[in-house]
Amino acid sequence: MESNSRLEALLLPEPRDYGLQETKALPTVEHQQLTVNYVEEGQEHTLYNEVKRTFELAWPLSLFSVAVCSILLITIMFVGRHGGELELSSASMATSFSSVTGFVVMRGLASTMETLCGQAYGAKKYHLLGVYLQAAWIVCIGLGLGVLCLWMNTEAILTAAGQDPVIARMAVKYLMYMVPGLFGAALLQPIVKYLQAQSVVIPLLVIAVITVFIHIAICQIILGTLNFGFSWEAFTYVGVYLRLAVPSTFMLCLEFWAVEFLVLAAGLLPNPELQLSLLAIGLNTTNFAFNIPVGLSVAVSTRVSNELGAYRPEAAKLAGKVIFGISICCAICIATSMLLARHIWGKAFSEDEEVISSVADLMPLIALSAIFDGIQGVLSGIARGSGRQDMGAVINLTAFYVVGLPAGIFFAFVWKMSGKGLWIGLLLGQSVQALLLVLLVTTMDWHKMSEEALKRIHAHKSLPTTDVR
């Protein structure tokens, strides 16, 4: 009874707590029914059920990510094999620049929905899912216009950063063909998160396999069949969205921006065409391998946010433990595969013997990165699902800008280790990131996270009785 009283106070806050003008209490019978639903629905959570739910979410999401990432990876392979080092380095520079200034930013903004939509779905506040989606579109499209202005000045930016003018000029031509995809991502990424929060993942996989462009069209059709109309209420939730969107974006982008700094640094090393090609192959390899951990990352974010929104903190904690264990096993398998393929992987990108041997020499470090990706991917997903993107951003800022970048520059330029030195710096940043995320998650108060989730969901109005199911 004591826990029910505490939850009742939480679900029906006083106006002064959340800026409400008036709050009306629910009828006693319906209110008691809702409280019981929040507390008792978690009784059937077992290790077996959690593993089953994890695989139902993770394998389609991993394959979906592989299908989307394959388009970029195959493109880079064709550029390298049918062009040369100049074409490969230019395409890699353009791809890297577009990612850290555009596509990753869109992913960061959209990742806010993992918290908001996941918790709202767990709390059965289904109307908020559509409102959050529309708020995400408003924010992402608005930012896309600013990114477009930045891209139009890319050649001057790269040249000012000390990059080879020939590489910079060719990179800009490649980049301009990616502009339509920027606004496609502004619409697509929020839709993906909207569906993931509801565990609607098989359609995402099927659509991605067909093609990314058909994916966008069919997602719109799916939403249209649900009679999804625009709500002006979305504008009132832009502020709520941005309070999480800003740290969400920085949490994701700080890591990618650090990698971009390393790419720019590689262009300043002796023999920049070789160093850029080597770093591009390594980064594309880790990005492709990360598609399996990223499926688990989204799965744990969905499971944790759903359970916290439904006020089942112990179930959320169990989900985090189970998926973290699965991710470690997957990361070890991926790293082992990389080591076994170290002498043949470079041939997929280039016929140059110097590039092939350099890739083989770098592969042990790439494999170690894959292990850290497996650790931080799931832990970052837990942070997103519980709404701790603020701490995630601080952790990434510390790991990569206090440790990783300075170390990489030191090893590459002072110790003359070139591209390998840059990668060692990246590894040090990843190790600090993983350690700090472990500390964040292991010290987390899950009951407090559940309470904060409910406060976030009901911040604008009292609970409507129509959502009691």
C-alpha positions as CSV (number, residue, x, y, z in Angstrom):
1,M,0.0,0.0,0.0
2,E,2.9,2.3,0.8
3,S,4.3,1.9,-2.7
4,N,0.9,2.5,-4.3
5,S,0.6,5.7,-2.3
6,R,4.0,6.9,-3.5
7,L,3.2,6.0,-7.1
8,E,-0.2,7.8,-6.8
9,A,1.5,11.0,-5.7
10,L,3.9,10.6,-8.6
11,L,1.3,10.1,-11.3
12,L,-1.0,12.9,-10.0
13,P,1.5,15.7,-9.3
14,E,0.6,19.0,-7.9
15,P,0.4,21.9,-10.3
16,R,3.4,23.7,-8.8
17,D,5.7,20.7,-9.5
18,Y,5.4,20.8,-13.3
19,G,4.0,24.2,-14.2
20,L,0.3,23.0,-14.6
21,Q,-2.5,25.5,-14.1
22,E,-4.9,22.8,-12.8
23,T,-4.7,19.0,-12.2
24,K,-7.8,16.9,-11.8
25,A,-7.7,13.6,-10.0
26,L,-8.8,10.4,-11.7
27,P,-11.8,8.5,-10.4
28,T,-10.7,6.3,-7.5
29,V,-11.5,2.9,-9.2
30,E,-9.7,3.7,-12.5
31,H,-6.8,5.3,-10.7
32,Q,-6.3,2.2,-8.6
33,Q,-6.5,0.0,-11.7
34,L,-3.8,2.1,-13.4
35,T,-1.6,1.9,-10.4
36,V,-1.9,-1.9,-10.1
37,N,-1.2,-2.2,-13.8
38,Y,2.1,-0.3,-13.4
39,V,3.3,-2.4,-10.5
40,E,2.0,-5.9,-11.3
41,E,2.7,-6.3,-15.0
42,G,6.4,-6.9,-14.3
43,Q,5.8,-10.1,-12.3
44,E,6.3,-12.4,-15.3
45,H,9.8,-11.1,-16.1
46,T,12.3,-13.9,-16.1
47,L,15.8,-14.4,-17.5
48,Y,14.4,-16.6,-20.3
49,N,11.7,-14.2,-21.3
50,E,14.2,-11.3,-21.3
51,V,16.6,-13.2,-23.5
52,K,13.7,-14.1,-25.8
53,R,12.6,-10.5,-26.1
54,T,16.1,-9.3,-26.6
55,F,16.7,-11.6,-29.6
56,E,13.3,-10.7,-31.1
57,L,14.4,-7.1,-31.1
58,A,18.1,-7.4,-31.7
59,W,18.5,-9.6,-34.7
60,P,16.2,-7.6,-37.0
61,L,17.7,-4.3,-35.8
62,S,21.2,-5.6,-36.4
63,L,20.4,-6.9,-39.9
64,F,18.5,-3.6,-40.6
65,S,21.6,-1.7,-39.6
66,V,23.8,-4.0,-41.7
67,A,21.6,-3.5,-44.8
68,V,21.7,0.3,-44.5
69,C,25.4,0.4,-43.8
70,S,26.1,-1.9,-46.7
71,I,25.2,0.7,-49.2
72,L,27.9,3.0,-48.0
73,L,30.5,0.2,-47.5
74,I,29.9,-1.2,-51.0
75,T,30.2,2.3,-52.5
76,I,33.6,2.8,-50.8
77,M,34.8,-0.6,-52.0
78,F,33.8,0.2,-55.6
79,V,35.5,3.7,-55.5
80,G,38.7,2.1,-54.1
81,R,38.9,-0.8,-56.6
82,H,37.8,1.1,-59.8
83,G,39.4,4.4,-59.0
84,G,42.6,4.9,-57.0
85,E,44.0,6.3,-53.8
86,L,42.9,9.8,-54.7
87,E,39.3,8.8,-55.4
88,L,39.2,6.6,-52.3
89,S,40.6,9.3,-50.0
90,S,38.3,12.0,-51.5
91,A,35.2,9.8,-51.1
92,S,36.3,8.9,-47.6
93,M,36.8,12.5,-46.7
94,A,33.3,13.5,-48.1
95,T,31.6,10.5,-46.4
96,S,33.3,11.3,-43.1
97,F,32.5,15.0,-43.3
98,S,28.9,14.4,-44.2
99,S,28.5,11.9,-41.4
100,V,29.8,14.1,-38.5
101,T,28.2,17.3,-39.7
102,G,24.9,15.9,-41.0
103,F,23.8,12.2,-40.7
104,V,25.2,11.6,-37.3
105,V,23.6,14.8,-36.1
106,M,20.3,13.6,-37.4
107,R,20.8,10.3,-35.6
108,G,21.6,12.2,-32.4
109,L,18.5,14.3,-32.6
110,A,16.4,11.3,-33.4
111,S,17.9,9.2,-30.5
112,T,15.9,11.5,-28.2
113,M,12.9,9.5,-29.2
114,E,14.4,6.3,-27.7
115,T,13.8,7.9,-24.3
116,L,10.6,9.8,-25.0
117,C,8.7,7.3,-27.2
118,G,10.1,4.3,-25.4
119,Q,8.9,5.6,-22.0
120,A,5.6,6.8,-23.4
121,Y,4.9,3.5,-25.0
122,G,5.7,1.7,-21.7
123,A,3.3,4.0,-19.9
124,K,0.6,3.4,-22.6
125,K,0.5,7.1,-23.5
126,Y,0.2,6.3,-27.2
127,H,-0.9,9.7,-28.3
128,L,2.5,11.1,-27.2
129,L,4.3,8.9,-29.7
130,G,2.9,10.8,-32.7
131,V,3.4,14.1,-31.0
132,Y,7.1,13.3,-30.3
133,L,7.6,12.2,-33.9
134,Q,6.2,15.4,-35.3
135,A,8.4,17.5,-32.9
136,A,11.4,15.5,-34.1
137,W,10.6,16.3,-37.7
138,I,10.4,20.0,-36.9
139,V,13.8,20.0,-35.2
140,C,15.6,17.8,-37.7
141,I,14.3,19.6,-40.9
142,G,15.2,22.9,-39.3
143,L,18.7,21.8,-38.5
144,G,19.0,20.3,-42.0
145,L,18.8,23.7,-43.6
146,G,21.7,24.9,-41.5
147,V,23.8,21.8,-42.4
148,L,23.1,22.4,-46.1
149,C,24.6,25.9,-45.7
150,L,27.7,24.4,-44.1
151,W,28.1,21.8,-46.8
152,M,28.1,24.5,-49.5
153,N,31.3,25.8,-48.0
154,T,33.0,22.5,-47.4
155,E,35.9,23.1,-49.8
156,A,36.9,26.3,-48.0
157,I,36.7,24.5,-44.7
158,L,38.8,21.5,-45.7
159,T,41.4,23.7,-47.4
160,A,41.6,26.0,-44.3
161,A,42.1,22.8,-42.2
162,G,45.2,22.0,-44.2
163,Q,43.8,19.3,-46.4
164,D,45.2,18.7,-49.9
165,P,43.3,21.1,-52.3
166,V,42.8,18.3,-54.9
167,I,41.3,15.9,-52.3
168,A,39.1,18.7,-50.9
169,R,37.8,19.7,-54.4
170,M,36.9,16.2,-55.3
171,A,35.4,15.5,-51.9
172,V,33.0,18.5,-52.3
173,K,31.7,17.1,-55.7
174,Y,31.0,13.8,-54.0
175,L,29.3,15.6,-51.1
176,M,26.9,17.5,-53.2
177,Y,25.3,14.3,-54.4
178,M,24.5,13.4,-50.8
179,V,22.4,16.5,-50.1
180,P,19.0,14.8,-50.9
181,G,19.9,12.0,-48.4
182,L,20.4,14.6,-45.7
183,F,16.7,15.7,-45.7
184,G,15.7,12.1,-46.2
185,A,17.5,11.3,-43.0
186,A,15.7,14.2,-41.3
187,L,12.4,12.3,-41.9
188,L,13.7,8.8,-41.8
189,Q,15.6,8.7,-38.5
190,P,12.7,9.8,-36.4
191,I,10.4,7.3,-38.1
192,V,12.9,4.5,-37.4
193,K,13.0,5.4,-33.7
194,Y,9.2,5.8,-33.6
195,L,8.8,2.2,-34.7
196,Q,11.7,0.8,-32.7
197,A,10.1,2.2,-29.5
198,Q,7.1,0.0,-30.2
199,S,9.2,-3.0,-31.1
200,V,8.0,-2.8,-34.7
201,V,11.3,-4.0,-36.2
202,I,10.5,-6.7,-38.8
203,P,9.0,-4.1,-41.2
204,L,12.1,-2.0,-40.9
205,L,14.3,-5.0,-41.8
206,V,12.2,-5.9,-44.9
207,I,12.1,-2.3,-46.1
208,A,15.8,-1.9,-45.6
209,V,16.6,-5.0,-47.6
210,I,14.5,-3.7,-50.5
211,T,16.2,-0.3,-50.5
212,V,16.6,2.7,-48.3
213,F,14.5,4.9,-50.6
214,I,11.7,2.4,-50.6
215,H,12.1,2.3,-46.9
216,I,11.3,6.0,-46.5
217,A,8.2,5.7,-48.8
218,I,6.8,2.6,-47.1
219,C,7.3,4.0,-43.6
220,Q,5.2,7.0,-44.7
221,I,2.6,4.6,-46.0
222,I,2.6,2.6,-42.8
223,L,2.0,5.7,-40.8
224,G,-0.7,6.9,-43.2
225,T,-2.6,3.6,-42.8
226,L,-2.8,4.4,-39.1
227,N,-4.7,7.6,-39.9
228,F,-1.8,9.7,-38.6
229,G,-2.6,13.4,-38.8
230,F,-0.6,16.4,-37.9
231,S,-1.2,17.7,-34.4
232,W,-0.4,21.3,-33.4
233,E,0.3,20.0,-30.0
234,A,3.7,18.9,-31.4
235,F,4.9,22.5,-31.3
236,T,4.2,22.6,-27.5
237,Y,6.4,19.5,-27.1
238,V,9.4,21.0,-29.1
239,G,10.8,22.4,-25.8
240,V,10.4,19.0,-24.1
241,Y,12.0,17.3,-27.0
242,L,15.0,19.8,-27.2
243,R,15.7,19.3,-23.5
244,L,16.8,15.7,-24.3
245,A,17.7,16.3,-27.9
246,V,20.6,18.6,-27.2
247,P,22.4,16.2,-24.9
248,S,21.4,13.2,-27.1
249,T,23.0,14.9,-30.1
250,F,26.2,15.8,-28.3
251,M,26.4,12.4,-26.7
252,L,26.5,10.8,-30.2
253,C,28.2,13.5,-32.2
254,L,31.1,14.2,-29.8
255,E,32.5,10.7,-30.5
256,F,32.0,11.1,-34.3
257,W,33.5,14.6,-34.3
258,A,36.6,13.2,-32.5
259,V,37.0,10.6,-35.2
260,E,36.6,13.4,-37.9
261,F,39.4,15.3,-36.2
262,L,41.6,12.2,-36.5
263,V,40.7,12.0,-40.2
264,L,41.7,15.6,-40.7
265,A,44.9,14.9,-38.8
266,A,45.6,11.9,-41.1
267,G,45.5,14.3,-44.0
268,L,48.4,16.3,-42.5
269,L,50.6,13.2,-42.1
270,P,53.3,12.3,-44.7
271,N,51.8,10.4,-47.6
272,P,48.3,11.7,-46.9
273,E,46.6,9.5,-49.6
274,L,47.9,6.3,-48.0
275,Q,47.1,7.5,-44.4
276,L,43.6,8.6,-45.3
277,S,42.9,5.4,-47.2
278,L,44.1,3.3,-44.3
279,L,42.1,5.2,-41.8
280,A,39.0,5.1,-44.0
281,I,39.2,1.3,-44.4
282,G,39.6,0.9,-40.6
283,L,36.7,3.2,-39.8
284,N,34.4,1.6,-42.4
285,T,35.3,-1.8,-41.0
286,T,34.5,-0.8,-37.4
287,N,31.3,1.0,-38.5
288,F,30.2,-2.1,-40.4
289,A,31.1,-4.5,-37.5
290,F,29.3,-2.1,-35.1
291,N,25.9,-2.9,-36.8
292,I,25.5,-6.0,-34.6
293,P,26.2,-4.2,-31.3
294,V,24.0,-1.3,-32.5
295,G,21.1,-3.6,-32.8
296,L,21.6,-4.7,-29.2
297,S,22.1,-1.0,-28.3
298,V,18.7,-0.1,-29.7
299,A,17.1,-3.2,-28.2
300,V,18.3,-2.4,-24.7
301,S,17.2,1.2,-25.1
302,T,13.8,0.1,-26.2
303,R,13.5,-2.5,-23.4
304,V,14.8,-0.2,-20.7
305,S,12.7,2.8,-21.7
306,N,9.5,0.7,-22.1
307,E,10.0,-0.9,-18.6
308,L,10.8,2.4,-16.9
309,G,7.8,4.0,-18.5
310,A,5.6,1.2,-17.2
311,Y,7.2,1.6,-13.7
312,R,9.0,-1.7,-13.7
313,P,12.5,-0.7,-12.6
314,E,13.6,-4.3,-11.8
315,A,12.6,-5.5,-15.2
316,A,14.5,-2.6,-16.8
317,K,17.6,-3.6,-14.8
318,L,17.3,-7.2,-15.8
319,A,17.0,-6.2,-19.5
320,G,20.2,-4.2,-19.2
321,K,22.1,-7.1,-17.6
322,V,21.0,-9.7,-20.2
323,I,21.7,-7.6,-23.3
324,F,25.0,-6.5,-21.9
325,G,26.1,-10.2,-21.5
326,I,24.9,-11.0,-25.1
327,S,26.8,-7.9,-26.5
328,I,30.1,-9.0,-24.9
329,C,29.9,-12.4,-26.5
330,C,29.1,-10.9,-29.9
331,A,32.0,-8.4,-29.6
332,I,34.5,-11.2,-28.9
333,C,33.2,-13.2,-31.9
334,I,33.5,-10.1,-34.2
335,A,37.0,-9.3,-33.0
336,T,38.1,-12.9,-33.6
337,S,36.7,-12.8,-37.1
338,M,38.7,-9.6,-37.8
339,L,41.9,-11.1,-36.7
340,L,41.4,-14.2,-38.8
341,A,40.7,-12.0,-41.9
342,R,43.5,-9.5,-41.3
343,H,45.6,-10.5,-44.3
344,I,42.7,-10.6,-46.8
345,W,40.4,-7.8,-45.8
346,G,42.5,-5.0,-47.3
347,K,42.1,-6.7,-50.8
348,A,38.4,-5.8,-50.8
349,F,39.3,-2.1,-50.8
350,S,42.5,-1.9,-52.8
351,E,45.0,-3.8,-55.0
352,D,47.9,-1.7,-53.7
353,E,50.2,-4.0,-51.7
354,E,51.2,-1.2,-49.4
355,V,47.6,-0.6,-48.4
356,I,46.9,-4.3,-48.0
357,S,49.9,-4.8,-45.7
358,S,49.1,-1.7,-43.7
359,V,45.5,-2.9,-43.1
360,A,46.8,-6.2,-41.9
361,D,49.2,-4.4,-39.5
362,L,46.3,-2.2,-38.2
363,M,43.7,-5.0,-37.8
364,P,44.6,-6.0,-34.2
365,L,43.8,-2.5,-33.1
366,I,40.6,-2.5,-35.1
367,A,39.6,-5.7,-33.4
368,L,40.2,-4.2,-30.0
369,S,38.0,-1.2,-31.0
370,A,35.2,-3.7,-31.9
371,I,35.3,-5.1,-28.3
372,F,35.0,-1.6,-26.8
373,D,32.2,-0.9,-29.2
374,G,30.3,-3.9,-27.9
375,I,30.7,-2.6,-24.4
376,Q,29.9,1.0,-24.9
377,G,27.1,0.4,-27.4
378,V,24.8,-1.4,-24.9
379,L,25.8,0.9,-22.0
380,S,25.0,3.9,-24.1
381,G,21.7,2.3,-25.0
382,I,20.9,2.0,-21.3
383,A,21.8,5.6,-20.8
384,R,19.5,6.7,-23.6
385,G,16.6,4.5,-22.4
386,S,16.8,5.9,-18.9
387,G,17.2,9.5,-20.1
388,R,20.8,10.0,-18.9
389,Q,22.0,11.5,-22.2
390,D,23.4,14.5,-20.2
391,M,25.9,12.2,-18.4
392,G,26.6,10.4,-21.7
393,A,27.6,13.6,-23.3
394,V,29.9,14.5,-20.4
395,I,31.5,11.1,-20.6
396,N,32.2,11.3,-24.3
397,L,33.6,14.8,-24.0
398,T,36.0,13.6,-21.3
399,A,37.0,10.3,-23.0
400,F,37.7,11.7,-26.5
401,Y,38.7,15.3,-26.0
402,V,40.6,15.0,-22.7
403,V,42.2,11.6,-23.4
404,G,41.7,10.2,-26.9
405,L,42.4,13.2,-29.3
406,P,45.5,14.5,-27.4
407,A,46.9,11.0,-27.2
408,G,46.3,10.3,-30.9
409,I,48.0,13.5,-31.9
410,F,50.9,12.8,-29.6
411,F,51.5,9.2,-30.9
412,A,51.0,10.2,-34.5
413,F,53.1,13.3,-34.8
414,V,55.5,13.3,-31.8
415,W,56.3,9.5,-31.7
416,K,56.0,9.4,-35.5
417,M,53.6,6.4,-35.5
418,S,51.4,7.9,-38.3
419,G,48.0,6.3,-38.7
420,K,48.6,3.7,-36.1
421,G,49.3,6.4,-33.5
422,L,45.9,8.0,-34.3
423,W,44.2,4.7,-33.8
424,I,45.9,4.1,-30.5
425,G,44.6,7.5,-29.3
426,L,41.1,6.4,-30.4
427,L,41.4,3.2,-28.4
428,L,42.4,5.1,-25.3
429,G,39.4,7.3,-25.7
430,Q,37.1,4.2,-26.1
431,S,38.6,2.6,-23.0
432,V,37.9,5.6,-20.9
433,Q,34.4,5.9,-22.4
434,A,33.6,2.3,-21.5
435,L,34.9,2.6,-18.0
436,L,32.9,5.8,-17.2
437,L,29.7,4.2,-18.7
438,V,30.2,1.2,-16.5
439,L,30.4,3.4,-13.5
440,L,27.3,5.4,-14.6
441,V,25.1,2.3,-15.1
442,T,26.3,0.3,-12.1
443,T,25.5,3.3,-9.8
444,M,22.1,4.0,-11.3
445,D,19.1,4.2,-9.1
446,W,16.5,2.3,-11.2
447,H,13.5,3.3,-9.1
448,K,14.5,6.9,-9.4
449,M,14.8,6.5,-13.1
450,S,11.2,5.1,-13.3
451,E,9.9,8.0,-11.3
452,E,11.7,10.5,-13.6
453,A,10.2,8.7,-16.6
454,L,6.7,9.1,-15.3
455,K,7.3,12.8,-14.5
456,R,8.6,13.3,-18.0
457,I,5.6,11.6,-19.6
458,H,3.0,13.4,-17.5
459,A,4.7,16.8,-17.4
460,H,2.0,18.6,-19.5
461,K,-1.2,17.1,-18.2
462,S,-2.8,14.7,-15.8
463,L,-3.3,11.1,-16.9
464,P,-6.4,10.7,-19.1
465,T,-8.6,7.9,-18.2
466,T,-9.0,6.8,-21.8
467,D,-5.4,5.5,-21.8
468,V,-6.2,2.9,-19.1
469,R,-6.3,-0.4,-20.8
